[in-house]
Amino acid sequence: MPTTPLDRFFGWLFELFPVRVFLAFGSKNGFVLAAGLAYQALFALFAALWSGFSVAGLALSGSPELRDSLFDVINTSVPGLIKSGNDATGAIDATKLLHAGIFGFTGAVAVVVLVFTAVGFLGSARGSVRAIFGVPQSTEDFFVRKGKDLVLGLLFGVAVLLSSVLSLISTSSVRFLLGLLGADVSTFGGTILLRGVGLVIVFAFDTVVLMGLFKVLSGLFIPRRRLVAGSLLGAAALGVLKAVGGVLLGHATTNPLLASFAVIVGLLIFLNLVCQVLLLTASWIAVQMAADGVLADPVAERARLAKLEAERQALIRSRALRAQPRWVRAASKLRARLPRRR
């Protein structure tokens, strides 16, 4: 059947790997899943910040360097979240956040809200990723699953704090080395170097988080090569999104009707984009695994590998049998036909 140049162009276009990833993402309702995740992430983020600073507020108030480093890491990950220093556009005032109390009524409510929102967000994230991979939802016991989600949420908070400590150590080391070289930290080169160190730490943190999201939280079988490559790609995409996040939020919230709550709208837009990147990364890995013939469902993948192994063993036995002399094969067939003695 003859085809037109336009048909050949679209045939070539739809065979491109990024296009196949985007089509697979859309076919699994990726935009709807990302919007739901962003809505849950907004409330989980506020509750986590209040509860986290309620616990760590005393330690942070005694260490201004660690406090500022933590604020930098959080604002690098979520631009416009915390209002500190000269930044007057943040959604949360840093001074009020440092005086948050967990032992009062507000702190107790924040902890309860944190448990429900964080566990709910992680459960939704698991379901969304498994939906992108086309894997049925987990049949694990409900309370066991929620307990794991709570532990993973706590580990995530510890990871954020550790990344802040690592950022503080790294930037302090850079300042020390620049001082030994007689260079000024406030110069353009020193600023770029410090900024680069911070971005590298955030990039490594995002990569680890994505690997944990796809492998540990979702409970999927993903080959290490695909997992690492996909997580690195997703972390790079998140880095670009965070780098231009301020510009995006500035253009997205210029509507005068939204001026009174523009920061919240901007955060919701940003979180929606972040969740889309997360699920697009999952779609990227899923399409690669489908091309490799690998199943993301651990049970189905084990059954597939067992079947392949059985077929391989049968092929080995068949080749060994064909390699035997003809009279040995005839004797084996005759022996197989004889009745067995009881």
C-alpha positions, 0 to 999 in steps of 0.5 A: 500500500503506498504511503504519503510523505506525511504518513512516513513522517508520522510513522518515523515520529511515533517510533522515536523513543521520547515520543513513545515514552510520552504516549505511554505516560498519557495512556496511563493517565499520567497527567491526572495522577501527577495532579493528584500527587501534587495536591497531596504533596502540598499539604504533606510538605507543610505538615512535615516542615512544621513537625520537623522544625518542632523537633529540630528547632532547638538544635537549629537555633543553636547552629545558624550555619546548619539552619541556613544550610537546611533552608538553602537545601529546602529552597533549592528543592522547592523554590519559594517555599521558605521566606528567609533573609532577603527573600520576601516571597516565600510561603512560610516565614522562617522565624515562625517556623523556628519557633514551632512547638510540637508539645502544644495543641497546634504541634500535636495537630500538625503531627497527626496531619503529618502522619495522615498526609505523608503516609497518604502521599507515599501510598498514592505515589506507590500506586501511581508508579505501579500504574505507570508500569502497568503493575497491579496494586500491592496485596500486602497487608494494609497496616504493614504497608502503612507502617513501611510508608511511615518508616520511609517518610521518617527516613526521607526526613533524616536524608534531608537533614543529612544532605543539609549537613553535607552541604554545610561541610562541602561549602565550608570546605570550598570557602576554606580552600578559597581562603588558602588560595587567597580568593574572595568567596563573594567574587563571581567565580566563588559564587558559581563554585559554591552554587555548583557544589550545592547543585551537585549535592541536590542532584545526588539527593534527587537520584537517591530519592528516585531510586528509592521511589521506584525500587523500595517504595513501589516494590518493583523489579527494575534492573540496576542499569535501567534504574540508575540510568533512569534515576540520573535522567530524572534527577537532571530533569528535576535540577533543570526544573528547580533552576528555572522554578523561580522564573516559571512561578513568576510568570505563572502567578502574574494574574491579579486575581491570584495575587492574595494567594499567588505563592500557594498557587505557584507552589502547587504548579511547581509540585505538579510539574515535579510530579509529572517529571517523576512519573515521566521518569517512571514511564521512561524506565517502563518503556525501556523494560518493555523493549527488553522484555523485562516485567516490573511485577516481581512475581511475574518476572520470577515466573518468566525467568523460571520458564526461560530457565526450564526452556534452557535446560530442556534445550540442553538436554535435547542437544545432549541427546542428539549428540549421543550415538544412534544406538544409544538413543534407540536403547534409551527409547526402548528402555522408556517403553518397557514396563517398570518393575514394582 
